[in-house]
């Protein structure tokens, strides 16, 4: 009975999958941005004339993004009523896979203190390389929250793509003197992130669990 248990234990241990963490050296880049494991050890011991030993090198690459905004706030100083377009904020995106851009909380500008004859300044946003921007491109601020922009994986995106975000305000005679303000959020989502990257962009604690036996 004891011998049978030892045999079963040996079979279980031999079938277990081990992944051993190994040190990484960076010739170019930060060594903290790459981790490596060795697994699927093998051995042989007999008089066979020819041995064929399979070897596999697998590299799983996470999605990354490098983004830059020249500003996150416009501040207008308006002396008299009119319709005005501000010089743009430039956004630069660089990534190695699809990106999704969505918007949340955008609205027309509201009177910030007290009451006003008209407490709203209507505002529209548009993406475009330069003025003039076609009228059908302008999007009223509340409708921007329903816009979803997909930036597909491409060589251009890998090299870096540039967008320009404009805003247009409509200041009316009935807008009382004061400050009008609105704040929204631009949401940038990496569409093909690996499951071994956590929500903060770090490695998950059980990274070795993602080592597999595929050849």
C-alpha positions in Angstrom: 0.0 0.0 0.0 2.8 2.4 0.9 4.6 1.6 -2.3 1.4 2.4 -4.3 1.1 5.7 -2.6 4.7 6.6 -3.4 4.1 5.7 -7.0 1.0 7.9 -7.2 2.8 10.8 -5.5 5.6 10.5 -8.0 3.1 10.6 -10.9 1.4 13.7 -9.5 4.7 15.5 -8.9 5.9 14.7 -12.4 2.7 16.0 -13.9 2.9 19.4 -12.1 3.8 22.4 -14.2 6.6 24.5 -12.8 7.7 28.0 -14.0 10.9 29.4 -12.7 11.6 33.2 -12.7 14.9 34.1 -14.2 16.8 37.4 -14.1 16.4 39.8 -17.0 19.1 42.1 -18.4 18.2 45.1 -20.5 20.4 46.1 -23.4 18.0 48.8 -24.3 15.1 49.9 -22.0 14.2 49.4 -18.4 14.7 45.9 -17.1 11.6 46.3 -14.9 9.5 46.3 -18.1 10.3 42.7 -18.9 10.0 39.5 -16.9 11.0 36.0 -18.0 10.3 32.4 -16.8 11.8 29.0 -17.7 9.5 26.0 -17.7 8.9 22.5 -19.2 12.3 21.0 -18.1 13.1 17.7 -19.8 15.7 15.0 -19.6 16.7 11.7 -21.1 18.9 8.7 -20.1 19.2 5.8 -22.5 21.1 4.5 -25.5 19.0 6.2 -28.2 21.1 7.2 -31.2 19.2 10.4 -32.1 17.4 12.7 -29.8 14.9 15.4 -30.9 14.3 17.9 -28.1 11.6 20.5 -28.7 12.4 24.1 -27.7 10.0 27.0 -27.6 10.6 30.7 -27.2 7.4 32.7 -26.5 7.1 36.5 -26.0 3.8 37.9 -24.8 3.7 41.7 -25.4 1.3 43.9 -23.4 -0.4 46.9 -24.9 1.1 50.3 -24.0 0.2 53.9 -24.7 2.1 57.1 -24.7 -0.3 60.1 -24.7 0.2 63.9 -24.4 -2.2 66.8 -24.2 -0.9 70.4 -24.6 -3.6 71.5 -22.1 -6.5 70.2 -20.1 -8.3 73.6 -19.6 -9.4 76.5 -21.8 -9.9 79.9 -20.0 -11.8 82.5 -22.0 -12.0 86.2 -21.3 -14.9 87.6 -23.3 -15.6 91.3 -23.5 -18.7 91.3 -25.6 -21.3 88.8 -27.0 -20.4 86.7 -30.0 -19.5 83.3 -31.4 -15.9 82.4 -30.8 -13.6 79.5 -31.7 -10.5 78.9 -29.5 -7.1 77.8 -30.8 -6.9 74.1 -30.3 -5.6 71.7 -27.7 -3.3 69.1 -29.4 -3.4 65.5 -28.4 -0.7 63.0 -29.4 -1.3 59.3 -29.1 1.2 56.4 -29.6 0.3 52.8 -29.0 0.8 49.3 -30.2 -2.8 48.3 -30.6 -6.4 49.7 -30.8 -7.4 52.6 -28.6 -10.9 53.8 -27.8 -11.7 57.4 -26.9 -14.9 58.2 -25.1 -16.3 61.2 -23.2 -18.2 61.6 -19.9 -19.7 64.6 -18.1 -19.5 67.2 -20.9 -22.2 69.8 -21.0 -22.8 73.4 -21.9 -21.2 76.0 -19.6 -23.3 76.9 -16.5 -23.3 80.1 -14.5 -20.9 79.4 -11.6 -22.2 81.9 -8.9 -25.7 83.1 -8.1 -28.4 83.5 -10.8 -28.3 84.8 -14.4 -30.8 86.0 -17.0 -29.5 83.1 -19.1 -27.3 80.8 -17.0 -26.0 78.8 -20.0 -23.3 79.4 -22.6 -23.7 76.8 -25.4 -20.4 75.1 -26.4 -19.5 72.7 -29.2 -16.4 70.6 -29.7 -14.7 69.4 -32.9 -11.7 67.4 -34.1 -10.0 68.8 -37.1 -6.5 69.7 -38.4 -7.3 73.4 -39.0 -10.0 76.0 -39.5 -12.5 76.3 -41.0 -14.1 73.2 -39.6 -17.3 72.0 -41.5 -20.5 72.7 -39.6 -21.5 69.1 -39.5 -18.3 68.2 -37.6 -19.2 70.4 -34.6 -20.7 68.4 -31.7 -22.8 70.0 -28.9 -21.2 69.3 -25.6 -23.9 67.1 -24.2 -23.8 64.9 -27.3 -20.1 64.4 -27.0 -20.9 62.0 -24.1 -22.3 59.6 -26.7 -19.3 59.7 -29.1 -16.9 56.8 -29.3 -13.8 57.1 -31.4 -11.7 54.0 -32.3 -8.1 54.6 -33.2 -7.2 51.3 -35.0 -3.8 49.6 -34.7 -1.6 50.9 -37.5 2.0 51.9 -38.3 0.9 55.5 -38.0 -0.4 54.9 -34.4 2.9 53.1 -33.6 4.8 56.1 -34.7 2.4 58.6 -33.1 -0.8 60.2 -34.3 -1.9 63.8 -33.6 -5.4 65.1 -33.1 -6.6 68.7 -32.5 -9.5 69.4 -30.3 -11.3 72.8 -30.8 -14.2 74.4 -28.9 -16.7 77.0 -30.0 -18.7 79.1 -27.6 -21.9 81.2 -28.1 -22.0 84.2 -25.8 -25.4 85.9 -25.9 -26.5 89.3 -24.8 -28.6 87.7 -22.0 -25.5 86.0 -20.4 -25.0 88.0 -17.2 -21.5 89.0 -16.3 -19.8 86.3 -14.3 -18.0 83.0 -14.7 -19.4 80.0 -16.6 -17.8 76.6 -16.3 -18.1 72.9 -17.1 -15.7 70.0 -16.6 -15.8 66.6 -18.4 -13.6 63.6 -18.6 -11.8 62.0 -21.7 -11.6 58.3 -21.2 -8.8 56.5 -23.1 -9.1 52.7 -23.2 -6.5 50.2 -24.3 -8.6 47.6 -26.2 -6.2 44.7 -26.3 -4.5 44.6 -22.9 -3.1 41.4 -21.6 -4.8 39.7 -18.6 -1.5 39.6 -16.7 -1.5 43.4 -16.5 -3.5 44.9 -13.6 -5.7 48.0 -13.6 -2.8 50.2 -12.7 -0.5 48.9 -15.5 1.6 46.7 -13.3 2.3 43.0 -13.4 -0.2 40.8 -11.6 1.1 39.1 -8.5 0.6 35.6 -9.9 2.4 36.2 -13.2 3.8 32.7 -13.3 0.2 31.4 -13.6 0.2 32.8 -17.2 3.0 30.6 -18.3 1.5 27.8 -20.5 2.6 24.6 -22.1 1.8 25.5 -25.7 4.5 24.8 -28.3 
